[in-house]
Amino acid sequence: MVDHTHALSFGVAAGDYDRFRPRYPEAAVRWALDAVTDGATPARVVDLGAGTGILTRALQALGHQVVPVEPDPGMRAQLAEGTPGTTALAGSAEAVPLPDDAADAVLVGTAYHWFDRGPAHAEIARVLRPGGTFAPLWNVRDDRVDWVAELSRIAHIGDKSANLVEKYADFGTGFGAIELGEFAHRTTLTPAEVLGMIRTRSYWLTASGEDQQRVEQELAELLDTHPDLVGRETVELPYRTLVLRARRR
């Protein structure tokens, strides 16, 4: 079983989450759906663990029919506010409120690591049509950049992308082989927005006031003293978007 304490901590910061979290590059989203769309016909896509709708809006911008599914009521409310005309279904990866064969694809934006994978794989396979695609995506800070690695250390942001293929070697018996795609992109943030982004992380949201104060102080020192950041009104935070995709058998 998965401990959902951290996974369900984001609702209280839903507005900041939607504002500060990075978007998904179009190339990554297109690659995730490459096997189920010809580029002209909209796909029926479930955005599982949809959060505030960041991935939902990326899919809609490409013309796809999207059904967001999200367990946290605060996140669902923010999704509805930020994505007019769209209402997320209350549900989880382990209990998807949709019929069999309802979707061409199920995508997951930076949430798959929270799933109880055995039950989730069975539910995702049930909801997908035969030949449909399952694709989790992660926006991962590029810790190969010195100051970004220090940011991750200060804020206790673990790199959940490490050895993705080995860690998530398969999606269960209902799916074929996993393919990995990687896409580089950047977000431009002010120093205040960097702190705003950190305040949407699960470690921050569940930390003591003392630990939160320590993170703020160390982060302010990093932004004020690192040679690559001193005097900058904005910083470019580099990301790698990693995508795993597999077809339902």
ZAVO-582499 format. One record per residue: z, y, x of N, C-alpha, C in turn. Coordinates in steps of 0.001 Angstrom, whole numbers, plus 524288, in hexadecimal, padded with zeros to 5 digits. Layout:
# ZAVO-582499
ZYXZYXZYX;...
END
This chain:
# ZAVO-582499
800007FB4E8033B80000800008000080000804E880360;7FDD980920801577FD8C80E0D80429801C7811BA8021F;8048181472805B48084481878804368054881D74802FC;8055E81F1D7FE058023D823987FC588053E828C47FCA7;809CA828D97FF2C80CDC82DAB7FF81809A983217801D6;8071B831018064C803EC83504808D47FEE0835E8805CA;7FC96831B4803D37F793832398011D7F7F9835B27FC56;7FC82835A57F9B47FD2C838B47F4F48002883DC47F5EC;8004A83F807FADB8031F844477FC297FFC3849307FBC6;7FAA48488C7FAFA7F71484CF87FB8B7F6DB8508B7F6CC;7F86484E9E7F22F7F7B8851A97ED6A7FA62856E77ED8A;7FEEE8573D7F023801CB85C317F0457FEE0860567F36D;7FB3585EA67F6B27F8328624F7F9E77F26C8621A7F885;7F137860BB7F3A67EBC785FBC7F22A7E83A864667F30A;7EA208691D7F1CA7E6E086DBE7F27B7E58186EAB7F828;7E96A86E597FB947E87186F05801307E51B86A968034C;7E5FC865D2801587E2D986157803017DD188627380206;7DBEC864407FD5A7D677865457FBF67D438869BD7FF2C;7D76F86D8C8007F7D5958721D803657D4AE870ED80928;7D83F86E0880B937D83D86D9D811407D5EA8688781369;7D5D8864618105A7D3D285F7B8127B7CDE885FDC8136B;7CBF385D48817897C66185DAF818C47C2F185B10814AE;7BE3185D078143B7BA4A85AB7810CF7B7998562D813A0;7B46085356810BF7B17484EFF813097ABD5850AF813FB;7A9D784FDA818B97A47785183819CF7A09484E8E81663;79C9285150814BD798A684EFE811477964784A178139F;7954D84A21818B4792D98459581B3479635840B981AA0;79B5B8415581AE879EE383CD981A6979EC983AAF814DC;79EC683E2C8110279EB883C7680B947998C839C980A4F;7954683BFB80C2A790288398580B4478FF08341D80DC6;79208833A88128A791E682E98815387951D82A8B81243;7998B82C298102979CDA8288D80D40799F28263080899;796708293F80645793B6827898018E78E26825B280293;78CB082564807797874882465808E77850581F7E8065E;7884781B75805C47864D81670803D6785B6816487FDE8;787ED81A167FB14787DD819C27F561784F981E457F2C5;7829A821AA7F5DF77FA9825FE7F38C77AA2826DE7F689;776A2828677F3AC771A2829857F6227710382F577F754;7752C832487F688774EF837E07F7847732383B017F2D9;7711E838597EEDC76F3683B107EA37772578399D7E55A;773F9834AB7E4FA776D6832CE7E06C77CAF833587E157;77F7F836067DDEB785258368E7DEAE787E2831477DE94;78BAA8309E7E1E878EE182BED7E1EB793B082CC47DE8F;795C7828887DC6679AC9828AD7D99D79EFD827777DDA5;7A23582B577DED87A5EC82AE67E3307AB7B82BA17E13F;7AEF58281F7E2CA7B48D828D07E1EE7B6E082B207E6E5;7B98682F8D7E6537BC74831E67EAA37C217830137E9F6;7C39A82C227ED007C89E829817EC497CCC282BF87EFCE;7D12582D7C7ED747D4E98309F7F0587D2B18360D7F129;7D0BB838577ECF87CD7483D0F7ED4E7D069841EC7EEEF;7D592841D47EEB87D88B846697F0587D72384B2F7ED2F;7D5FA84F787EFD77D4AE854677ED347CED9855097EC36;7CBC38510C7ED847C638851377EC377C2A2852F97F091;7C488853097F5647C13C854CD7F9BC7BC65851617FA41;7BD1984C357FA2D7B89A848AD7FA857B585848A07F570;7B833848FA7F1067B57F849317EBF47B17984D957EBE9;7B30A8522F7EDBB7AF6E856A27EDAD7AAEE855DD7F17E;7ABF08534F7F5E57A7B08522A7F98F7A3B984E787F71B;7A59784AAE7F42E7A213847067F18779F14849B67ED21;7A1BC84CF67EA3479F1384FD17E60279AE28536F7E825;79BE8855CA7ECA37980F859557EEFA793088567D7F05F;79363851607F13078EC184E397F24E78C4C84BFF7ED59;78E8484D607E8E078C2D84BDA7E3E778E0F846C37E1A3;79243844857E3B97941283F737E1DB797D883FF97DD3E;7984583BCD7DA3379BE583B7F7D5D37A109839577D7F4;7A53483C6F7D79E7AA1283B127DA427AE7C83A627D654;7B16A836237D70D7B639835387D41A7BABF8353E7D7F3;7BDED8396C7D80C7C26F8397F7DB847C6F68365F7D927;7C9B98338D7DC867CE608309A7DAF47D2C5832137DEB5;7D743833C17DCA27DB7D835BF7DFF27E0C9834A87DD6D;7E4988328D7E0667E9B5831577DE147ED6C835F07DD8A;7ECC283A117E0A17F08C83E587E0C87EF1E8428C7DCC9;7F2888439E7D8F77F1248477C7D4E77F04C84CF37D711;7F32F84E777DB367F25D8539C7DD897ECFD854277DFF0;7EB33850047E2727E5F9850117E4C37E1CA850157E086;7E2A984D1A7DC577DEDC84D1B7D8097DE5E8527D7D597;7E2BD855337D5097E29B85A6F7D2C37DF8C85E2D7D641;7E05285DC37DB5F7DD72861207DEF87D7A885FCF7DEEB;7D65E85AC37DE797D0DC8592F7DE237CE4E85BA07D95A;7D0F885B727D4EF7CEC685DAE7D0257CDF88638F7D0B8;7D1A88663B7D3597D13786BE27D40E7CCC286D467D7BB;7CC0E86A2D7DBDD7C82486B767DFCE7C2D3869137DEE2;7C26F865B37DAF97BD85862F57D9E57BC6A863577D412;7BA84867CF7D2407B9C5868A67CC9F7B667864617CA29;7B810862B87C5897B52585EC47C2B47B649859387C45E;7B9F68587D7C8117BB428534B7CA077C1098522F7C929;7C23084D9F7C7067C79084BF47C63B7C85D846C07C900;7CC34846877CC677CD4E841B37CF327D04383DE97CBAB;7CEFB838E97CC247D1DA834E07C95F7D6E6833AF7CC41;7DB0D832AB7C94C7DFF9830FC7CB9E7DF8582B317CCFA;7DFDB829FE7D1EF7DF61824937D39F7DFFC8243B7D975;7DFFF81F8C7DB747E0B981E9D7E1087DCB581ABF7E2F7;7DC9B819FE7E81B7D8F88163D7EA5F7DA24810B77E890;7DF1380FB87E7547E0AE80A7C7E5B67E022809AC7DFCE;7DF0E80DDE7DCEF7DE5C80D907D7407DA91811DD7D5A5;7D585810B47D6007D1708148B7D4E57D025814587CF10;7D097818B17CC387CFDF818A87C6897CA23818F07C4E8;7C711815407C6E17C177815067C5AC7BFE280F5C7C4B4;7BBA380E897C1B77B9DE8092C7C0A87B71B806BD7C558;7B600801BE7C4F47B3207FEF47C8FF7ADB18015B7C9B6;7ABCB8011A7CE947A66C802B67CFDC7A543808507CE1A;7A92280BC37CE6F7A885811127CC5E7A60E814DB7D030;7A5B28136B7D5437A4238174A7D92E7A041815047DD12;79CEA818857DF0F7997A817257E36779C5A817647E89B;7A05981AB97E8D77A34081B707EDB67A8D181D147EC82;7AC5981B8C7EFEE7B1BC81D7A7EFEF7B2A981FEC7F541;7B3DA824EE7F54F7B50B827BB7FA277BAC1829527FA2A;7BCE9829BF7FED07C27282B247FF707C2D182F33803C5;7C4C0833DA802847C531837F9806677CAA38384A808C0;7CB3E8364580D847D01B836A4810857D4C9834BD80D58;7D4248303580ACE7D86F82DFC807BA7D8D78281280838;7D4E78258B80A657D4CC81FD180A7F7D98281D8C80D5B;7DB7F820378114B7DFEA81E33814487E4E581DF381100;7E4EF8206C80C5E7E96F82010808E37E91681B5B8053D;7E496818D1804EC7E3C7814BB800FF7E6A980FB480265;7E85180CEA7FE5F7E9F9807777FEF87E4EB8044C7FEDE;7E2EB8030C8037C7DD66801BE803F87DBBE7FCD780107;7DF017F8DB800CE7DD6E7F4237FDFC7DC2A7F5327F846;7DFF07F7267F53B7DEC47F8737EFC37DA8E7FCA17EF36;7DA7A800667F2C77D68A804937F26D7D110802697F330;7D0587FF067F6FE7CB227FCC47F7DC7C9357F9E47F301;7CCB37F6E97F0857CB257F4047EBD67C98F7F7C17E778;7CC7D7FC0F7E6C47CB3F7FFDB7E2B87C61C802AE7E3DB;7C557804247E8C37C08C806EC7EA357BBCC8036D7E965;7BC417FE767EAED7B7F07FAC77EA1A7B6D57FA177E445;7BAEB7F9FF7E11B7BA377F95E7DB767B7437FE047D925;7B89A802B97DADC7B645807787D8A77B0A58083E7DA7C;7AF5E806547DF227AA1B806FD7E1417A640803207DEDB;7A172804E57DE3579D3D801457DCDE79BE57FDFC7E1A5;7998A7F9597E0EC797CA7F6497E5767941A7F98A7E8DC;794FD7F9747EDF5791D97FC957F189793CC802217F236;797C7803AA7EF32799F2808EA7EFA779CD8809B17F4C7;79DD780E977F6197A02480FF87FB2C7A5C9811C17FA97;7A90F80FD97FE247AE56811E77FECA7AE8D814AF80408;7B05E819A5804057B05181CB5808D67B5078205C8091D;7B8F081F0D80C4B7BD18822D180D7C7BB4582696811BC;7BCE782B85811467BBB682F918152C7C0D1831F08171C;7C0E08338681C107C54E8364981E517C36283B1982137;7C5DA83F81820517C53784414823B17C98E843D9827C3;7C8248432682CA77CBEF84263830DD7CB52846BF834D7;7CF998496D836087CF5084D6C83A227CD8584AEF83F3C;7CA6784DC88421E7C85284BBC847097CC5684CAD84B5D;7CFC0848DA84C1D7D3EB8495A84FF37D206848DD85593;7CCFF848548564E7CAE48489385BA37CB0784E2F85DAB;7CBBD851EE85A167CC6F8576F85B827D23D8585585C84;7D38B85A91860FE7D8EF85AE2862D37DCA685D5885EE1;7DB53861FF85CE37DF01864A4859727DF84861DF85438;7DB6985F15852947DBA985C2684DAE7DF5F8577F84E49;7DF36854F9852CE7E2DF850B7853D37E881852A6853AA;7E96B85758855C77EEA385994855B77F04885AFB85022;7ECAB85D0084D087EDB485E12847877EF6E85917844B7;7ECAC854D3845A97EDF284FE18431C7F35484DF1844BE;7F4A884EAB849B57F9D084D0084B977FE2385022848F0;7FD7D85547848BA8017D858AB846758026885752840BB;7FE2D8567E83DDB7FE85855C2838307FF1B8501183694;7FFAF84C9083A668003F846F6839477FBB2844ED835FA;7F7038468A8375F7F263844BB8348E7F02C8401E8378A;7F11B83B6A835A87EF04836CD8383F7E9368364A8375B;7E67B8340D83B297E0DC8333C83AAE7DFE982E0E837FD;7DF2C82E3E832D17DE548297682FD27D8EC8272E830B5;7D5A6829EC833C87D063827FF834D47D03C8243683966;7D48B823ED83C687D472820AE8411B7D31781B1083FB8;7CF1481910842517CD68813A2841927CC828125C83BC6;7C9B4815C88391D7C8DF8150B833837C68280FBE8323F;7C27280E41835197BFC180965833DF7C35C804BE834B1;7C69880506838DD7CA3A800C6839D17CE93800BD835C6;7D0928055A834657D4EA805B9830B07D3428041982B3D;7CE8F805C6829B67CC828047E824937C7B98010B82553;7C8AE7FC618272D7C4737F8F3828EB7C10B7F7168246B;7C3297F70581FB87BFFF7F56D81B387C26C7F7BF81655;7BF677F7B5812357C12F7F9B380D307C21D7F53E80956;7C3117F09780B657C3FB7EC22808057BF037E90A80705;7BFB37E4AF8045B7BB637E0FD803A17B7167E31080018;7B8397E73A7FD287B43F7E95B7F9A47B0447ECD37FC3D;7B0DC7EDBB801687AD7C7F1728041B7AB0D7EF0E808FD;7A6877F13680A697A3DA7EFA280F2D7A5F47F26C813EB;7A2E17F256818197A48A7F49A81D147A5377FA7B81CA8;7A8E37FC8181FBF7AA098021981FD37A6C3804D3823F9;7A48E809478228B7A1D480CAD8263F7A5128119C82717;7A49E813DC82BCA7A78E8188F82D287A3D081D0582E4F;7A4C78218C82BE37A1DF8265182D157A59282A8D82EEA;7A3C582E018325D7A6FF832408345B7A3DF8375283452;7A65E83B98832817A3BB84093831CE7A767844EE833A0;7A56C84863836EB7A89284CA98390F7A80985185835A1;7AC5585458834F87AC1B8596F832637B0F185C8C833E5;7B12386183832317B56286507833927B6ED8684D82ED6;7BBDD869EB82ED17BD9386DBF82AFC7BFB18727D82DEA;7BEE58771382BB27C0CC87BE882E117C58B87DC082B03;7C9F487E6C82DD37CEE187FCB82B617D1768844382E58;7D4528878982B947D7C388B3882E2E7DCA48883F82FEA;7DFBC88A7E8338C7E4A3887E4834F87E822886D683043;7E85188A7882C8A7EB808899B827D67E96B88506824A9;7E446884648248C7E1F98800F8219F7E2DE87ADC82462;7E32C87AE1829917E4928761482C667E9F58744382A9F;7EDA4877E682A487F2DC8768D8286C7F2A5874C1822BD;7EF778775481F927EEDF875B281A247ECE487025819BF;7E92C86EB781D197E7218696881D1F7EB648658581E96;7EE89866D08229A7F2B58634E824427F6A68627381FD9;7F7858667981CB57FB4386603818677F95886290813FA;7F479860A2814417F28685CEC810607F2CF8575081254;7F4C08567A8170F7F507851368193E7F9D084E5381725;7F9738492D816AC7FDBA8462681469802B28468E817AD;80233846D781CE6806E48474F82025809D584C4481EC2;807078509D81E72809808559781D2B80C108555D817CA;8094585357813F080B238537080E92810038502680DC1;810DA84C488111581565848E08107D81977849C2814C3;8189D84DA28182781C3084EA981C86820CF851FE81ABA;824F5851F281DEF8296E8555181CE8827F785AFB81E16;82B0C85EA281C0B82A258642481D3482A668653E82304;82DE28628E825C382E608634882B6A829638619C82E34;8273E85D1982CA48226F85B4882F2181DD585ED882DCF;81DA4860C1829038197A8646382791819BC8695982ADA;81E6B86B5C82BC681F158700D82EF481D6686F118348C;81EA986A738369B81D0A8692083BF68171F8690F83C6E;81480866A48389D80ECA86663838B680C8886BE4838A3;80E8886F448354880C94874A8834F580D308777F83A2C;811AD876F883C94812B1879B28417980F1B877BB845D7;80E968729B8465080B568706484A7C805948719484992;803EF87185844A97FE80872C2843747FD568787F844A4;800EE87C018433C8002D8818C8446E7FFB88826084A4B;802EB87F9684D55802AE8800B853087FD7487E1285519;7FB85879BE852EA7F673877AF8548B7F22287BAB8538D;7F21687DF784EE47EDFA881A984D817EE4B886B0850B8;7F3128880C852627F3D588CE7855517F2F488C5385B2B;7F3348878285D3D7F338886D7862EC7EEE38837586515;7EC7488025861DE7E86A87CB9864117E3B287FF0865CE;7E1AC87EFC86A7A7DD5E8822D86C8F7D8908826986907;7D79487E4A866177D2FD87E41862A67D3E78812985D88;7D8D2882D885C857DA188851B857757DC4188AA0857B7;7DE1388C4485C407E0A28916185CC17DCFB895C685AFE;7DEF289923857917DBF289DAE855DF7D7BD89C90851EA;7D757897C5850187D32E8966084C6C7D4D68979A846D3;7D17F89A46843F17D29589B3E83E6E7D1968966583B1F;7CDF58932083CEA7CCE888E2783A507CC4F889EC83E78;7CD2C8851683CE37CC64880A4840677C8B387CCA83DCB;7C5B587A0D840FA7C2358760383F007C4D6870C483FD6;7C62D86E3B83B887C8D08692D83BC87C4B3864E483B40;7C3CC861E383F7C7BFB385DED83F567C18A858DD83CC4;7BE0E85693839BE7BF23851AC837097BADA84DB48382A;7BC57848D0837917B89C84487837277B95584220831C1;7B52A841D882EBF7B57483F0E829C27B3988398082AA9;7B717835D0829AE7B5F98304182A6B7B54E82DB382518;7B14982A81824A07B007827F281FAA7AF698221A8209A;7B23281F0681D7E7B1458196781D4E7AE80818328182F;7AA76814ED818697A7D4813918138D7A67880DC681387;7A6A080B7B80EE17A53A805F380E2F7A32380548808AA;79FF680138807F579D9280020802DA7A0A67FBDF80008;7A12E7FC8A7FAEA7A37D7F8667F7C779FB37F3D37F773;7A1BF7EF287F84379E797EA777F7F679CF07E9547F24D;
END
